[in-house]
Amino acid sequence: MRKNGSEVDNFTIPTILKACAQVLMTHLGKEIHGFAIKNGLDGDAYVSNALIQMYSECGSLVSARYLFDEMPNRDVVSWSTMIRGYHRGGLPEEALEVMREMRFMDIRPSEVAMISMVSLFADVADVDFGKAIHACVVRNCKDEKLGVAIATALIDMYSKCGNLAYAKQLFNRLNQNSVVSWTVMISGCIRCNEIKEGVRLFAEMIEENVFPSEITILSLIIECGFVGGLQLGKWLHAYILRNGFEFSLAMANALVDMYGKCREIRSARTLFDGMKSKDVMIWNAVISAYAQAHCIDKAFELFIHMKVSKVRPNEVTMVGLLSLCTEAGALEMGKWLHTYIEKQGLEVDVILKTALVDMYAKCGDVNGAYRLFSEAIYRDICMWNAMMAGYGMHGCGEEALIFFIDMERSGVKPNDITFIGLLNACSHAGLVTEGKSVFDKMVHGLGLVPKIEHYGCMVDLLGRAGLLDEAHEMIKSMPLRPNMIVWGAFLAASKLHKNSSMGEIAATQILEIEPQNYGYNVLMSNIYAVANRWNDVAGIRRVMKEIRVKKEPGFSSVEVNGLVHKFIRGGMVNWKS
């Protein structure tokens, strides 16, 4: 175009930049950026917005933000592009900050900007924030009635926040429901475990001559996987076959993933074996299915078959296999995968690097985990959390606390997972004072609301230290109803310190929550035995005998030459390769 002497103006450059963003060609985008600067076009808002979008979609959010900050005249498109970039890049806090700044500057958002904002709050899943953005949408809409696109986004947001009643109200007010709004509403019902309501709406949609598209079916299958809705998933599978839908790879991937998440491994494998064309995604879906069923031998067997079939594994494949090694404590197998990644020259992004750090840390090679952590150029909160959790597992509480201080100095904001790892580290290392300080910092310093897991860690921390009365007071003062995690930790601490009266309190609560959980009966029997309360021991054992409780034997596992062997008393039960 330039060779022919054609003029490259502020309308041509954004078109080229859009193409660069679609194929993720950052280098070419940078060249176009340089051309725009040389020709004095970088000051044009249309060009600048296109550059922000290109950098955002190519993953260079730092460059996008620099351009955004340097723009002398930002329009509403500039703001919405930056918000959308942060949202798609998985940085909700930064997106929220841009929204606050936009409001402070009194910029009225466009419909596109409002849809991006609503989608952001849908992913954050905070219903209070969601209601606030709903009010903002209503205030900024020109017409009294919401458009279909923005209303559909709000329906999706409320259902993801678990407020199905609000979602239904918005849906019922729509004058004309598109296939998209039907899809979002039915998906929301499934997500909120209102399966029957979802099926009813699906039937109603067809009665109104709105027929599901492939995207509709895909969305519903994905939701079935998330909530474990196996029966509905099977029904949707049958619907696809009966109604002549094209059985695309995307559809097959979704079905295999759904069956895997529902632990229906045989159906997932049968579907996989029946596919003539298999891409890396469907291989990953089956490996993930085996991983969720803890079948490490089958997962690695499939991985070998994948290599034989000349399908190149990607980062997702490696993350799935590494998580299996982490769970099984198979360090040697994890090291072999690490070597394979390096030899094959696979791109090690922050997710894969975090999976490697997590594997080394939890399998006992904390030094190896730290070495990888130190080499990482970019460290997100997940990588910091993995490292702290690894230290906590192996009783290195002080090291975990030092890491936490370093993380804060690096400007990384801790989340609720961070504090679960830290409290667990303090508990295992017996750092009671430090654990209390961490809990106080989380609640009063950062304003995070403690979850049941945090209270469970605190009860464990106090219980291990012998502070059973204090632990019991914490349970009684909890704003949440104590669950098995909390009472289980308290019962274990009661056994450790031979306090049968506290043990009885915990056991009574556990049996109320889960009457069929007889494992804690055995633990209570042991507490009575230590206290020489043999009549109580006999009473528990008599009840267990009357209802024919059969205690499932525990097992130990050991990794030898790349094989993970399981043992019970008297011999090996099985092995995993």
Secondary structure as UniProt FT lines:
FT   TURN            2..5
FT   TURN            10..11
FT   HELIX           12..22
FT   TURN            23..24
FT   HELIX           26..38
FT   TURN            39..40
FT   TURN            42..43
FT   HELIX           45..57
FT   TURN            58..59
FT   HELIX           61..70
FT   HELIX           76..88
FT   TURN            89..90
FT   HELIX           92..104
FT   TURN            105..106
FT   HELIX           111..124
FT   HELIX           127..140
FT   HELIX           148..160
FT   TURN            161..162
FT   HELIX           164..173
FT   HELIX           179..191
FT   TURN            192..193
FT   HELIX           195..207
FT   TURN            208..209
FT   HELIX           214..227
FT   HELIX           230..242
FT   TURN            243..244
FT   HELIX           249..261
FT   TURN            262..263
FT   HELIX           265..274
FT   HELIX           280..292
FT   TURN            293..294
FT   HELIX           296..308
FT   TURN            309..310
FT   HELIX           315..328
FT   HELIX           331..344
FT   HELIX           350..362
FT   TURN            363..364
FT   HELIX           366..375
FT   HELIX           381..393
FT   TURN            394..395
FT   HELIX           397..409
FT   TURN            410..411
FT   HELIX           416..429
FT   HELIX           432..440
FT   HELIX           441..445
FT   HELIX           452..464
FT   TURN            465..466
FT   HELIX           468..477
FT   HELIX           484..496
FT   TURN            497..498
FT   HELIX           500..513
FT   TURN            515..516
FT   HELIX           519..530
FT   TURN            531..532
FT   HELIX           534..546
FT   TURN            547..548
FT   STRAND          556..560
FT   TURN            561..562
FT   STRAND          563..568
FT   TURN            569..570
FT   STRAND          571..576
//
